[in-house]
Amino acid sequence: MSALTNTLRSWFTRSEPGTVPASANERMDLHSGRPYWRVLGPAPPFYPVLHEDLRADVIIVGGGITGALCAHAFSEVGLSVVVVDARPIGTGSTCASTSLLQYEIDTPLHKLVDLVGEQNAVRSYQLCAQAIDRLAAIASSIGVEDFNTRPSLQYASKRGHVGALLREQQIRAANGLPCTLLDDPNAVHQALGFHAPAVLSTPLAADMNALKFTHVLHARNRENGVKVFQDTAVVEFRDNGSGIELRTANGHHLRARDLVYATGYESRDLLPRDVILLHSTYALVSEANTAVQPWPDKALIWETASPYLYMRTAPQGRIIIGGRDESFRSPQLRDALLAKKTKALEKDFQERFPDTPFRHEYAWCGTFGSTKDGLPYIDQGPRDKHSYYALGMGGNGITFSVIAAEIIRDRILGRPNQDSSIFRFDR
């Protein structure tokens, strides 16, 4: 048994039996400023507050995009599902997401091999590639029209990074992951729209509006019998050996065979502090009509530096740019840096595209989590056999959520899933 598993078990043992620690009942301050997707609209649909006792096969705590994807996967196989969220639906990390969908994770494949072994590293990348195709299929099936397939371009931030890009291209190509390395100056400029030492081009990527996707997916889930409640905080749980019982802040009870935590970065309050490392990140959206086609193919652009700068296009001729990450210390310190980071990100864009005036209309900062190897945690709780965690971390939270939904679905149904061991707490 790993040290992490021992730590998890001891942490839960310190809690009162059957109760969520007080910190888990408090809503974490996940973002501030003006997240673009909340302003873009339309107005979210109505979700009720829970005012009755309910029973279901599965209860999902967390109604953002992770919870919606889990509910979709579970209801598709006939499980009855209840989703509860302490916030209005989608107003946690989901509305602050810039929604770059890539099969690359924050840890390059050639480095991930050293951390988790070649088989698990390659399989993680392959699963993320499959997740993009799965998201495209879901978007099509529920009528989301602004799911856009794009190329992804990762450029070398400096010449010394070109060798790493070459190693990355070689290991991906050897494992059937599509990508092309461009190092001819003219070809690089033509792909990016600015000069860089080299660029790794990947055809399999996409962008979307994660908040809209979440609401539309919840609408389909509700048609399939899923019950979704907002402003409904869970303050107590109990695993009785054959199932789960939850109590909400207003005194109602939820009973189910299984529980799924889809609470994202807030799950750190349910786990040891060293499991998830928190960071502050910053993002801007330009004024409308900044550039209809600012660079070729409206590609997703990001760099090899760490932390990395990234850019994507958005509706109405807007441009999104983000990055300038910092270690998270407190919401107050994160927010205090927003004005400074906004100016720095505007400068970052102008250095690359000096002929495209960039004035931001929306700016926000948020908190996100990372793990020791860049992979998510998708696993059963260390103490309660009927609890599961769907914790997608880093820049791939959405694709990781697709993987989590399918692995947890299989575990609930008792189906074998060869990939579940890759994302365990004790890996």
C-alpha positions in Angstrom: 0.0 0.0 0.0 1.4 3.4 -1.0 2.1 6.3 1.4 -0.6 8.3 -0.4 -3.2 5.6 0.4 -2.1 5.5 4.0 -2.3 9.2 4.3 -5.8 9.3 2.7 -7.0 6.6 5.1 -5.6 8.3 8.1 -7.1 11.6 7.1 -10.6 10.2 6.8 -10.2 8.3 10.0 -9.5 11.6 11.8 -13.0 12.8 10.7 -16.1 12.1 12.7 -17.5 8.8 11.3 -19.9 9.5 8.5 -19.5 13.2 8.3 -17.9 15.6 5.9 -15.3 17.8 7.5 -16.4 21.4 8.0 -14.0 22.7 5.3 -15.7 20.5 2.7 -19.0 22.3 3.3 -17.6 25.7 2.4 -17.6 26.8 -1.2 -14.1 27.6 -2.4 -13.5 31.0 -4.1 -12.6 29.6 -7.5 -12.5 32.7 -9.7 -13.2 36.4 -9.8 -13.4 39.1 -12.5 -15.7 38.7 -15.5 -15.6 35.2 -17.0 -16.6 35.7 -20.6 -18.9 32.7 -20.9 -21.2 33.9 -18.1 -21.6 37.3 -19.8 -22.0 35.7 -23.3 -25.3 34.0 -22.3 -28.0 33.0 -22.9 -29.5 33.0 -19.4 -29.0 29.6 -17.8 -32.1 27.3 -17.5 -33.9 26.8 -14.2 -32.6 24.2 -11.8 -34.6 23.7 -8.5 -33.3 23.5 -5.0 -33.8 20.0 -3.4 -36.9 20.1 -1.2 -37.6 16.4 -0.7 -35.9 13.1 0.2 -34.8 11.1 -2.9 -33.3 7.7 -3.7 -31.2 6.8 -6.8 -28.6 4.4 -8.1 -26.0 7.1 -8.2 -25.6 10.6 -6.6 -23.2 13.0 -8.2 -22.0 15.9 -6.0 -21.0 18.7 -8.4 -23.0 19.9 -11.4 -20.3 21.4 -13.6 -19.1 19.9 -16.8 -17.6 16.9 -15.0 -20.9 16.1 -13.2 -22.8 16.6 -16.4 -20.6 14.1 -18.3 -20.8 11.6 -15.5 -24.5 11.9 -15.4 -24.7 11.4 -19.2 -22.5 8.2 -19.1 -24.5 6.7 -16.2 -28.0 7.5 -17.5 -27.1 6.1 -20.9 -26.7 2.6 -19.3 -30.0 2.9 -17.4 -28.8 4.0 -14.0 -31.0 6.5 -12.1 -29.0 9.6 -11.2 -29.3 12.6 -9.0 -26.9 15.6 -9.3 -26.6 18.2 -6.5 -24.4 21.3 -6.5 -24.0 23.8 -3.7 -23.7 26.6 -6.3 -25.8 27.6 -9.3 -25.1 25.0 -11.9 -21.9 25.8 -13.9 -20.7 28.7 -11.9 -17.7 27.1 -10.4 -14.6 26.2 -12.5 -16.8 25.4 -15.6 -17.6 29.0 -16.3 -14.0 30.1 -15.9 -12.7 27.4 -18.3 -11.2 28.6 -21.6 -12.1 25.2 -23.1 -9.0 24.3 -25.2 -9.6 20.6 -25.9 -6.3 18.8 -26.6 -5.1 15.2 -26.3 -1.7 16.6 -25.1 -1.6 16.9 -21.3 0.5 19.4 -19.3 3.3 16.8 -18.9 4.8 16.0 -22.4 4.6 12.3 -23.3 8.4 11.8 -23.4 8.6 13.1 -19.8 5.5 11.2 -18.6 7.1 7.9 -19.7 9.7 8.5 -17.0 7.0 9.2 -14.4 4.5 6.4 -15.0 6.1 4.0 -17.5 5.7 4.0 -21.3 2.6 1.8 -21.4 0.6 4.0 -19.0 1.9 7.2 -20.4 1.0 6.3 -24.0 -2.4 5.0 -23.0 -3.1 8.2 -21.2 -2.5 10.2 -24.3 -4.5 7.8 -26.4 -7.4 8.1 -24.0 -7.3 11.9 -24.3 -7.4 11.6 -28.1 -10.4 9.3 -27.9 -12.1 11.7 -25.4 -12.0 14.5 -28.0 -13.8 12.3 -30.5 -16.3 11.3 -27.8 -16.9 15.0 -26.9 -17.5 15.8 -30.6 -20.0 12.9 -30.8 -21.8 14.1 -27.6 -21.9 17.7 -28.9 -23.4 16.5 -32.2 -26.0 14.3 -30.4 -27.3 17.1 -28.1 -27.3 19.8 -30.8 -24.3 21.9 -29.6 -23.2 23.7 -32.8 -20.2 25.6 -31.5 -18.0 22.6 -30.9 -15.1 23.4 -33.3 -12.4 21.0 -34.5 -9.1 22.9 -34.6 -5.4 22.1 -35.0 -3.2 22.5 -31.9 0.2 24.2 -32.3 2.8 24.0 -29.6 5.7 26.2 -30.3 9.2 26.2 -28.9 9.5 29.2 -26.5 13.2 29.3 -27.2 15.7 27.4 -29.4 16.8 25.2 -26.5 13.3 23.6 -26.5 13.5 22.3 -30.1 15.2 19.1 -29.1 12.4 18.3 -26.6 9.8 19.0 -29.3 11.6 16.6 -31.6 11.6 13.8 -28.9 8.0 14.5 -28.4 7.1 14.2 -32.0 9.1 10.9 -32.3 7.4 9.1 -29.4 4.0 10.3 -30.4 4.4 9.2 -34.0 5.7 5.8 -32.9 2.5 5.3 -31.0 0.0 6.4 -33.6 -0.6 9.9 -32.2 -0.8 12.4 -35.0 1.6 15.3 -35.1 4.1 17.0 -37.4 7.2 19.0 -36.4 7.9 22.1 -38.4 11.3 23.7 -38.0 11.7 25.6 -41.3 11.3 29.3 -40.4 8.9 30.0 -43.3 6.7 27.0 -42.4 6.7 28.0 -38.7 5.7 31.5 -39.5 3.0 30.4 -41.9 1.5 28.1 -39.3 1.6 30.4 -36.3 1.5 33.9 -37.8 4.6 34.8 -35.9 8.2 33.6 -35.6 9.4 30.8 -33.3 12.2 28.3 -33.4 9.9 25.3 -34.2 6.3 24.2 -33.8 4.6 20.8 -33.2 1.4 20.7 -35.1 -1.4 18.3 -34.1 -4.6 18.0 -36.1 -6.8 16.5 -33.3 -8.0 19.3 -31.1 -11.1 21.4 -30.5 -12.6 24.4 -28.7 -16.1 25.1 -27.3 -18.1 27.0 -24.7 -17.9 24.7 -21.7 -20.7 26.5 -19.8 -23.1 26.2 -22.7 -22.2 22.6 -23.3 -22.9 21.8 -19.6 -26.3 23.3 -19.7 -27.3 21.6 -22.9 -26.0 18.3 -21.7 -27.9 18.6 -18.4 -31.1 19.3 -20.5 -30.6 16.1 -22.4 -29.8 14.2 -19.1 -33.0 15.5 -17.5 -34.9 14.2 -20.5 -33.3 10.8 -19.7 -34.6 11.0 -16.1 -31.6 12.6 -14.3 -32.6 15.0 -11.5 -30.4 18.1 -11.2 -30.5 20.4 -8.2 -28.6 23.6 -7.5 -28.0 25.6 -4.4 -28.1 22.3 -2.5 -25.2 21.8 -0.2 -24.4 18.3 1.2 -23.3 18.6 4.8 -23.2 14.9 5.9 -22.7 11.5 4.3 -22.7 8.0 5.6 -21.5 4.8 3.9 -23.5 2.0 5.6 -21.8 -0.8 3.8 -24.5 -1.4 1.2 -24.9 2.2 0.0 -24.6 5.9 0.7 -26.8 8.3 2.6 -26.4 12.1 2.3 -28.0 14.9 4.3 -28.4 18.4 2.7 -28.1 21.7 4.5 -31.9 22.0 4.6 -32.3 18.6 6.2 -33.3 16.4 3.3 -31.8 12.9 2.7 -30.4 11.3 -0.4 -29.9 7.6 -0.6 -28.0 5.8 -3.3 -25.9 2.7 -3.9 -22.9 4.9 -5.1 -21.6 8.5 -4.7 -19.4 10.4 -7.2 -17.5 13.5 -6.2 -17.3 15.7 -9.3 -16.3 18.7 -7.2 -13.0 19.5 -9.1 -10.4 21.5 -7.3 -12.6 21.9 -4.2 -12.0 18.2 -3.6 -8.7 19.2 -2.1 -10.6 19.8 1.1 -11.5 16.1 1.1 -8.0 14.9 0.4 -4.5 15.4 1.8 -3.1 18.8 0.8 -0.2 17.3 -1.1 -2.5 15.3 -3.5 -3.5 18.4 -5.4 -1.3 21.5 -5.9 -3.3 24.7 -6.5 -2.3 27.5 -8.9 -3.7 30.8 -9.9 -4.2 31.5 -13.6 -5.4 34.5 -15.6 -7.3 35.0 -18.9 -8.5 37.8 -21.1 -11.0 38.1 -24.0 -10.5 40.8 -26.5 -13.1 43.2 -27.8 -15.4 41.9 -30.6 -14.1 42.1 -34.1 -10.5 42.2 -33.1 -9.7 39.7 -35.8 -11.9 37.4 -37.7 -8.9 35.2 -38.7 -6.1 36.3 -36.5 -3.9 33.3 -37.4 -4.2 30.3 -39.8 -7.1 27.8 -39.2 -8.0 29.4 -35.8 -5.6 26.9 -34.2 -5.2 26.5 -30.5 -1.7 27.9 -29.8 0.4 27.2 -26.8 4.1 27.1 -25.9 6.7 24.9 -24.3 7.6 27.2 -21.4 6.2 26.5 -18.0 3.9 28.0 -17.1 2.8 28.3 -20.7 1.0 31.0 -22.6 -2.0 29.9 -24.7 -4.4 31.5 -27.2 -7.6 30.6 -29.0 -10.3 32.3 -31.0 -13.8 32.9 -29.7 -17.2 34.0 -31.2 -17.6 37.6 -32.6 -14.0 37.8 -33.8 -12.6 37.7 -30.3 -9.3 36.3 -29.1 -8.7 34.5 -25.8 -5.3 34.6 -24.2 -4.3 33.1 -20.9 -1.5 31.9 -18.6 0.9 33.8 -16.4 0.2 31.2 -13.7 1.3 31.6 -10.0 1.3 29.3 -7.1 -2.0 29.8 -5.3 -1.8 31.3 -1.8 -5.2 32.9 -1.2 -8.1 34.3 -3.3 -7.1 37.8 -2.1 -3.5 37.5 -3.4 -4.7 35.9 -6.6 -7.2 38.7 -7.3 -4.8 41.5 -6.3 -2.6 40.4 -9.3 -5.4 40.6 -11.9 -4.6 44.1 -13.2 -0.9 43.4 -13.4 -1.4 40.1 -15.2 -3.9 41.6 -17.6 -1.4 44.2 -18.8 1.3 41.4 -19.1 -1.0 39.2 -21.2 -1.9 42.1 -23.5 1.8 42.7 -23.9 2.4 39.0 -24.6 -0.1 39.1 -27.4 1.2 42.3 -29.0 4.8 40.9 -29.0 3.6 38.1 -31.2 1.0 40.0 -33.3 2.1 43.7 -33.3 -0.2 44.5 -36.2 -3.4 43.4 -34.4 -4.5 45.9 -31.8 -5.6 44.0 -28.7 -7.9 45.6 -26.1 -9.5 43.3 -23.5 -13.1 43.5 -22.7 -13.3 40.6 -20.2 -10.6 39.6 -17.7 -10.7 37.0 -14.9 -8.5 34.9 -12.7 -9.2 31.5 -11.4 -7.8 28.7 -9.3 -6.9 25.3 -10.8 -5.2 22.2 -9.5 -2.4 20.0 -10.8 -1.0 16.6 -9.8 2.5 15.2 -9.5 2.5 13.7 -13.0 -0.2 15.7 -14.8 -2.7 12.9 -14.7 -6.1 13.0 -13.1 -7.3 11.0 -10.1 -10.1 8.7 -10.9 -10.6 6.2 -8.1 -12.7 4.8 -5.3 -12.6 6.6 -2.0 -9.9 5.2 0.4 -12.4 4.5 3.2 -15.9 4.2 1.7 -16.3 1.6 -0.9 -19.4 3.2 -2.5 -17.6 6.6 -3.1 -15.7 7.6 -6.3 -13.7 10.6 -7.2 -13.6 12.1 -10.7 -10.8 14.6 -10.4 -9.6 16.0 -13.7 -6.7 18.4 -13.1 -4.6 20.8 -15.1 -5.3 22.0 -18.6 -7.2 18.8 -19.6 -10.0 18.8 -17.1 -12.7 18.3 -19.7 -11.1 15.4 -21.6 -10.1 13.9 -18.2 -13.8 14.1 -17.2 -14.8 12.0 -20.2 -12.3 9.4 -19.2 -13.5 9.5 -15.5 -17.1 9.2 -16.5 -16.5 6.0 -18.4 -14.1 4.4 -15.9 -16.4 5.1 -12.9 -19.5 3.9 -14.9 -17.7 0.6 -15.5 -16.7 0.2 -11.9 -20.2 0.9 -10.7 -21.5 -1.7 -13.1 -18.8 -4.2 -12.2 -17.4 -4.2 -15.7 -13.6 -4.7 -16.2 -11.8 -1.6 -17.3 -8.2 -2.0 -18.2 -7.4 1.7 -17.8 -8.7 2.3 -14.3 -5.4 1.4 -12.6 -3.6 4.3 -14.5 -5.4 6.9 -12.5 -5.6 5.4 -9.0 -4.6 7.4 -6.0 -1.9 4.9 -5.2 -0.2 4.9 -8.6 
